[in-house]
Amino acid sequence: MYLWRAVDDEGEVLEVLVQRRRDKAAALKLMRKLLKKYGFAPTQVTTDKLRSYRAASRDLGLTAHHEQGRRTNNRAEVSHQPVRRRERKMQRFKSMGSAQRFVSVHATVYNTFNLQRHLVSRRTLRTFRA
């Protein structure tokens, strides 16, 4: 199973999708969900070097600047870590449905309790975490 994840520039999870394949159809499904949910096209998209992103955006007619590179998509990669930790504790997910349910709930909870470090002082951050 592959975890497709859309993250904004501040690290907040916009959409999560669990798919069997890593192809153009899966990328199209994620992008359609994002466009339907938010109602506007992004100005810039940052991804890894998978070609299906470009093919999907071409099919949808998106004209956003598509940036790809070695470390340009680190924010999305780092946002996978809490889910992977939880998956290890649960000894893997049993089905795609259970994985999708868990990941979508986990994303909303993560967004609620994730503190943007650059918006608060160190002392306030420690108080909130305690």
C-alpha positions in Angstrom: 0.0 0.0 0.0 1.2 3.5 -0.8 0.4 6.5 1.3 -0.3 9.6 -0.9 -0.3 12.8 1.1 -0.8 16.4 0.3 0.8 18.9 2.7 0.8 22.7 2.6 3.8 24.9 3.1 3.3 25.0 6.9 3.2 21.2 7.3 -0.6 20.9 7.7 -2.0 17.8 6.1 -4.5 18.7 3.4 -5.5 15.2 2.1 -4.4 11.6 2.6 -5.1 8.7 0.3 -4.1 5.0 0.5 -3.6 3.3 -2.9 -2.4 0.0 -4.1 -0.3 1.4 -6.9 1.9 4.4 -7.5 0.6 5.3 -11.0 -1.1 8.1 -12.9 -4.6 6.9 -11.9 -3.7 7.2 -8.2 -2.2 10.6 -8.7 -5.3 11.7 -10.6 -7.5 10.5 -7.7 -5.6 12.5 -5.2 -5.4 15.7 -7.3 -9.2 15.5 -8.1 -10.0 15.1 -4.4 -7.8 18.2 -3.6 -9.3 20.3 -6.3 -12.9 19.3 -5.3 -12.2 19.9 -1.6 -10.5 23.3 -1.9 -12.0 24.6 -5.1 -8.9 26.3 -6.6 -5.8 25.2 -8.4 -2.4 25.6 -6.6 0.2 28.0 -7.9 3.1 25.6 -7.1 3.3 21.8 -6.6 6.4 20.2 -5.1 6.7 16.4 -5.5 9.3 13.7 -5.7 10.5 12.6 -9.1 7.6 10.2 -9.9 6.4 11.0 -13.4 2.8 10.2 -12.7 2.3 13.6 -11.0 3.2 15.4 -14.2 1.0 13.2 -16.3 -1.9 13.6 -13.9 -1.6 17.4 -13.8 -1.4 17.5 -17.6 -4.6 15.5 -17.8 -6.3 17.9 -15.4 -5.0 20.9 -17.2 -3.2 22.4 -14.2 -0.7 25.1 -15.1 1.0 25.3 -11.7 4.8 25.4 -11.5 5.9 21.8 -10.8 9.1 21.6 -8.7 10.9 18.3 -8.2 14.2 17.5 -6.7 16.1 15.7 -4.1 15.1 17.5 -0.9 12.4 19.8 -2.1 9.6 17.6 -0.9 11.0 17.0 2.6 7.9 18.5 4.3 5.7 15.8 2.9 8.2 13.0 3.6 8.6 14.1 7.2 4.9 14.2 7.7 4.8 10.4 7.0 6.9 9.7 10.1 4.1 9.7 12.8 1.9 7.5 10.7 4.8 5.0 10.1 5.6 4.9 13.9 1.9 4.1 14.7 1.8 1.5 11.9 4.8 -0.3 13.4 3.1 -0.3 16.8 -0.1 -1.7 15.3 2.0 -4.4 13.5 0.9 -3.2 10.1 -2.6 -2.4 8.8 -4.8 -5.4 8.0 -6.6 -3.9 5.0 -6.6 -0.8 2.8 -10.0 0.3 4.3 -8.6 0.2 7.9 -5.5 2.0 6.8 -7.5 4.8 5.1 -9.8 5.2 8.1 -6.9 5.4 10.5 -4.8 7.8 8.3 -7.7 10.2 7.7 -8.5 10.5 11.4 -4.8 10.7 12.3 -4.3 13.6 9.9 -7.1 15.7 11.4 -5.9 15.0 15.0 -2.3 15.8 13.9 -3.4 19.1 12.4 -5.3 20.0 15.5 -2.4 19.4 17.9 0.5 20.2 15.7 2.1 23.4 16.9 3.8 25.6 14.4 7.2 26.1 16.0 7.9 29.4 14.2 4.7 31.0 15.6 5.4 30.6 19.3 8.4 31.1 21.7 10.3 28.1 23.1 8.9 28.6 26.6 5.3 28.7 25.2 6.0 25.6 23.1 7.3 23.7 26.2 4.2 24.7 28.2 1.9 23.5 25.4 3.7 20.2 25.0 3.5 19.6 28.8 
